[in-house]
Amino acid sequence: MSNLAQGFGHDSVQPVAMNQRSMNFFSTFSMWVGANVVVTTVFTGMFLVPDMSYMTALMVILFGSLAGGLPLILVGNIGTRTGLPTMILTRGSFGERGSLLPSAVNTLLLIGWSWIQAYMAGLSLDHAVTYLTGYSNINLFTILTQIVVVAITIYGHRGIEATERLVATLMIILATIVFSYMFVTFDISKLITMAVSENPATTVMVGFDLVVATAFSWMPTVCDFNRNCASEKTGMLGTYIGYNVATLLAMGLGATVSGFSILGNITQTYDPVDLIGKYNPVLGFVAAIVIFLSVLSTNVMALYSATMSYLAIFTRHRFWIPALTMGVISVIGALLKEWLLENFQNFLFLIGTLFIPVIAIIIVDYYVLKQKHYDANEIISGVKKTFWYWNGINVRAYVTYIIGAVFAYYFTYIQVLPTGSTVITFLFTAVVYWALMKLGKSDKKSSIDGSRVA
C-alpha cells in the first residue's frame, strides 16, 4: 500500500512555484470547458425557453456569461499570482483563524455538490447502457462512476489536467454531433419563431442573473486549479474563453432541447437523451455519453476542491487520504437519489447565499485594499502576523459577510427582486466591506488593514 500511495498526488496548500506549473492555454481552456459543460448548466438553459424567445435566450446566455466570467477570472488570477488555493487565500481577508469557517463550509458544500454530481453521472451512464443493452442499474453505475472519480482525483492536479484535456475534446466533438442532429431533424425556424409564454416565470433580467450566478458557483474553487497556470495571461484568457464557450454550449443546449421538446408536444426537458433517443437510439446514446462525461469531469473538480478546502484547515494532512475518504462519503450520499434532485434548487440558492459575499470580500481585499499584493509565504506561515487582525480574525470581514448573507437571503427567499439578487448582493457586499475597512484605517494601533504597525 505504501508503494502504491507514493504514486498518488502530493498536492498541498503550499504556493506552487513557477517552474512547477503545468497548465498552458489549452490545458486551462480544457479545464473550464470540462467544468461548465455539465447537466446543471444545461438545466439552467431550460428555464429560459419559452419564458423568452429562443434568440433572446441566446443573447441572455452570451451577455450573462461574459459578465459572470469577469469576477471569475479576477479571483482565478489571485491564485495564479500567489500560487495558492482559494480557501487558503481567505486568510488574507478573514484572518488566519477567521478563514477556518469559510473553508469548513466550502468543504461541506462541495461534498454535497459531489453527491448530486455522482448521482447525475450514474443516471447518465445508466441511460447510455440502457440504450445499448436494455440493462438498467442506477445504483451500480453511480458507484462505478464515483470509483472512477476518486481514482482520478487521488492522483492530484496533474491527473485531473490530463483527464480534462481528453474529456473537453470529446465533449465538444460529441456536443457538435448532437446539435447538428437536432438542427437537421427538427425545424430550427419554428424554434426561432416559437411563441413566448404569456406569464413568464423567468424574465430577461432574472435570466441574466441566473447565468451570472453560474459563474459564482465556481469562484470558491477557481484558484485551486488556476494556481497551476504558467502565466497570468494564460490563466485569464484560458479561463475566460473556456468558461464562455462551455456556458454557451451547455445553456444553449438546454434552451434548444427545451424548445424542441415543447414543439414536439412532449414533456419539457433539458435532457437531449430523452428528446433524441425517441428518434435515433444511437444518437441518444451519444447524447448520454456527452452528459456522462460532463458530470464526471465536474465531479472530479468538486472532489479535488473539497480536498483542498479540507487541507486549508488541516494543512499537514496528506492529500490522498481526505480525497479518498470524501470520495467514499460522496458515493453514500449519491444513493439518496430523488431526495437530492428534489432539494437541488435550494442547494444552489444556499451556495449563492453563503459564498457570493465571500467572493466580494476576497476581490475587494486583494485588488482594492491590498493593491494586488499578498505575501504567499506569510499567508501560509503567519510568522509576521500580517494577517492576524484581532486574535486571528478580521471582525469587519465577518460583519460584512453576515450583512451580505442576510441581504442575499432576504432578496432571494423573502422579497424576491425582479432583477435577481446575485449581481446586487455582490456589489452591495463589496461596497460594505470597502467602507468598513476604510473606517478601520484611522485606528493606528490596529492591524485591521492587514499590516502591522511597528
N, C-alpha and C positions, 0 to 999 in steps of 0.2 A: 504493500500500500504506500509506503514511504517513497519508493521509486516512482510509482505512478503519480503521486502528488507533486513530485518535482517538476513534472511537465505541465502542471496546471498554471494558471495565471498568477502572477505575483503583484498584481495591481495594488496600489495603496493610495493614500491621500497626499503623499509627498509630491512636491512640484515635479512635473515631467520636464526633464532637460530638453533643450532644443535638438541636441544630437540624437535623442531617443524618440523623436516624434515621427510617426509613420504615415500620417494622413495627408495625401496630396489632394488636388482639386477633385479628381474623380472619386476618391475614397470618401471625401466629405459630402459630395453631391449624392453618392450612393447611399450613404448613411441616412440622410434626411429624406431621400425618396423612400427607402425601406421603412423609415419611421412613420411616415404620414400616409402612405397608401395602405389604409387599414379600414376594417369594417366600420369602426366608429366614425371615421371621417366620411366614408361613403354614406353612412346612415344620416349624417348631418345634411348632406346634399339632398336627401329625400324630402326633408322638411320644407325645401324652398319651392317645390313644384307640386301642385298647381297654385299655391298661395301667391305666386308671382309668375309672370311669363317665363318661358324657358330661356330666352335670350337675356332677360333681366336677371334671372338666377345666375347665369354665367358671369354677368358683369359684377354682381354682388360677390361671387366667389373670387373673381380676379382682384377686385379692389380691396376686399376684406383680407385676402391672403397677402397682398402687397403691404398693407398696413400692419397686419399682425406679425409679418416677418421682420419688421424693423426692430421692435424690442427684443425679439428672439435672437437676432444676430448681435445686438448690443450686449445681452447677457452672455452669449456664447463667446464673444470677443474677450470678456474678462477672463474666462477660462484659458483662452489662447495666450493672453498676455502674461498670466500668472502661472499657468501650468497646473492649476488647482481645480478640483471638482466643485460643483455648485454649493453643496451644503457646508463644506469647509469655508467657502467664501462668505457665508453668512456671519462668520466670526467678525468680519470687518465692520459690519453694521450693527449686528445684535450683541456683539461681545463674545469673548471666549466661552463663557458659560451660557450666555443667552442663546447661542446658536444650537444648543442641545435640543431645545423644543422643536424648532422647525425641522431639524434633522430627524428627530423621532417621528414627527407627524408625517414627513415625506416618506420615511421607510414604511409606515403602516399603509399610507395611501397607495404606494407603488405595489405593495403586496396585494392589496385589494384590486388594483388595476391588473396585476398579473393573473389573479383569479378569473376575472372577466375575459381576458385575452386567451387564457388557456382553454376555457370552455368554448369560446368562439372558434378557435383554431381546431379544436376537436370536432366541433359541429361542421365546419367547412370540409375537413378531411372525411368525415362520415358521408357528407353529400357526394364527394368525389368517388369514394369507394362504392357507394350505393349505385351511382350511375354506371359504374363498370361491372360490378358483380351482383348487385342486389343485396349485399350483406350490410347490416347496419348495427353499430355498437358505439354509441357516442361516448360512454364512459371509457371504453378501451382506447378509443382514438384520442380522447383528451389526455389520458395518462401517457400514451406513447408520444404525443406531441410535446408534452412538458418534459419528458425524458430527453428529447432532442434539444429543447430549450436549455435545460440545465447543462447538458453535455457541451453545448457551445459556450455558455456563459462562464463556466468554471475555467475555461482556457483564457479568460481575460479579454482585454480590448482587442488584441491582435486577431483572436479567433472571431470575434464579432465583426471586425473590419473586413476580414476575408469573406465571411458569410454574407454580409450586407452587399458587397460588390456583386456577388453572384445573384442574390435574391432580387436586388434592384433591377438588374439587367433583365432577368426572367420576367419580372412583373411588368416592366414597360413593354416588352415584346408581347406577352400574353394579353395584357390590357388593350393593346392596339388591335389585336385579333378580335377581342370581344367587342370593342367599339365598332370596328369595321363590319362585323357580322350584324350588329344591331341596325346600323345605318343602311345596310343593303337589304335586310329582311323587313324592316319597318319603314314607314313613310316619315322621313325627317321633316317634311314640310308641314305635316299635321301636328308634329310636336312643336314646331316654331309658332304655329298659329293656334295652338291649343287654348281654350278658354280659361281665364283666370278665375279662381274661386271668388264667389261673391262676398264671403265673410272670411278673409284670410286670417289665420292664426299667426302667421309669420309675415310681418311687414318687411319692407326693404331695409329699414333701419335695424330691426331685430335680426334679420338675416345677416346683415353686415356684422353685427355684434357677435352672432354665433360663430361666424367664420374667424373673426379676430380671436375669440375665446379658444379656438382650437390651437392657435399658436401659444397661448399662455399655458396650456396643459403640458407643453414640452419644456417650458423655461426652467422648472426646478431641476431638470436633468441635463440641459444642453451643455454645460461646462464639463460634465463627466466625459463627454466624447470630444468636444472641440478643444480641450486642453492638449490633445494629441495632434492638432493641425500644425503643419510645417511652418505656416506664417499667418499673420492676421488677414492678409488679402485672401489667402486660400480658404481660411475658415469662414470669413464673412460672405464671399462670393459663392462658395460651395454650399453653404447652409441656405443662403437666401434663394438661390436658383433651385436647389434641390427641393426645399420646402415648398416653394411656389409651384413647381412642376407637379409635385406629388399632390398638393391640395387641389389644383385644377383637375388633375386626373381622377382623384378619388371622389371629390364632391361633384364633379361633372358627371361621373359615372352614376352616382346616386340620383342626381337630378334627372338624368336621361332614363334610367331604369324606371324611376317613379312615374315619369310622364308616359312612357310606352306601356307600362302596366295598366295605367288608368285608361289609356286609349284602347287597349286590348280587352277592356271590361273584366280584368282580373283584380284581385285584391292588391291595393297599392303596396309596393315593396321596394326596397333598396337593393335587393339581392339579385344580381344578374343570373345566378344559378337557377332561381325559380322562373325567371322570365324566359331565358334562352333554352333551358332544358326541356321545355314543353315542345319546342320546335326542332331542336337538334341536340340529342343527348351527348354527343361528342363535344360540342361547343359548351354545353352545360358543365361537362367535366373540366374543360379548360377554365371556365369562369370560377369553378370551385377551387381549382389549384391557385388561381390569382388571389382569391380571398384567403386561402390557407397560408400561402407564402407571406402575404402582407401581415397577417396576425402573428405568424411565427417570428418574423423579424422584429415586430414591435414588442413582442413579449420578451424576447432576448434583451432588448434595450431596457425594458422596465425592470427585469430581474437584476440586470447589471447595476442600474442606478439605485435600486433598493439596497444592494450590497454596498455601494459607495456611500450611501446615506448612513447605513449602519456603521461603516468604518469611520465616518465623521464623528461618531460618538465613541466608539471603541477603536481607537486608532492603531492599537498594537495587534489586533487580531489578524490572522491570515485571511487572505481574500477568499479562497475557495470554500472554506468551511461555512461562513454565513451564506454564500451563494448556493451551496448545496442544500443547506437547511431550509432556506426560504423557498427554494425550488420544490422541495417536498411539501412545504406548507401550501404552496400555490396549487399543487395537484389536489390536495384535500379540499381546499376552498373551491376549486373549479367544479367539483362534483355537486355543489349546491345548485348548479344549473339554472332552472327557471327563476329561482329567487334572485340570482344575480341580474338577469335581464329585467325583472320587474323593478329593481331598485337602481338600475344603471343611470337613469337620468338624474336622480337625486344624488348619486355618487359624483357625477360630473359637476353639478351645482356646488357640491361640497368642496371639490378641488378648487373651483373658482373663488369661493368664499374664503378659503384658507390661504391660498397662495398668490392671488393677484396682489394683495397688499405687500407680501414678502418681496415679490419681484419689483414693485415700485420702489421699495426701500433700498434694495440692492442697487438698482440703476442710479438713483439719486445719490446714494452714498458714494459710489465709485466714480461716477462721471462728473458730478457737480461738486460735492463736498470734498472728496479726496483728490480731485483733479487727475483721475486715471492713474493713481499710484497706490498700490498695496504692496507691502513687503511680504512676499510669499513665504519666505522662511520664518518671518516673525509671526505670521498667521498660524503656522504650524507649531512653532516652539513656544511663543509667548514670552520669551526671555526678557524683552524690554518692556513688557506690559503695555504695548502701544494700543492694543485693542481690549484693554481691561475695563475701561469705563468705570462703572460703580460696582465693585465686587464681582467683576467679570460679566456684568450685564449692562447693556445700553438701555436704560429705562425709557428714554424718549423713543427709541425704536419700538419698544413694546407698547407704549401708549399709542403710537401711530398705528401699529398693527391692529390693536383692539378697535380703534376708531374705524380703520379701513374695513376690517372684517364685519363689524356691526353695520356699517354703511352698505357693504355688499349684500349682507343677509337681508337687510330691510328692503332694499330695492330689487332683490331677486325673488324673495318669498312673500313679502307683505304688501308693499306698494310697488308693483311691477312697473318699470319705466317703459314708455313706448319706444325708447331707443335701445333697450337692453342696458345692462349695468356694467359690462366688462370694461369698456373704454373709460367710462365715467369714474368707476371705482379706482382704476389705475391712476388717472390724472388727479383725482381728489387725494388719494393717499400720498402721491408724490409731493403735492403742494404742502400737505400737513407735515410730512416728515422734514422737508426742507425748512419750513417755518420753525418747527420745534428745535431743530438742530442749530439754526441761526440764533435763536434765543439763548441757547446754552453757551454760545461762544463768549458771552460777556463775563462768564464766571472763570476767572484766571486760574483758580485752584482746581478746576475740573478738567478731566481728560475726555469730556463728552464728545469732542470733535475727532477723537481717535488718535491724538498725540498728547504725550505727557509734557507738562510744563516743568522745567527744571527749577 
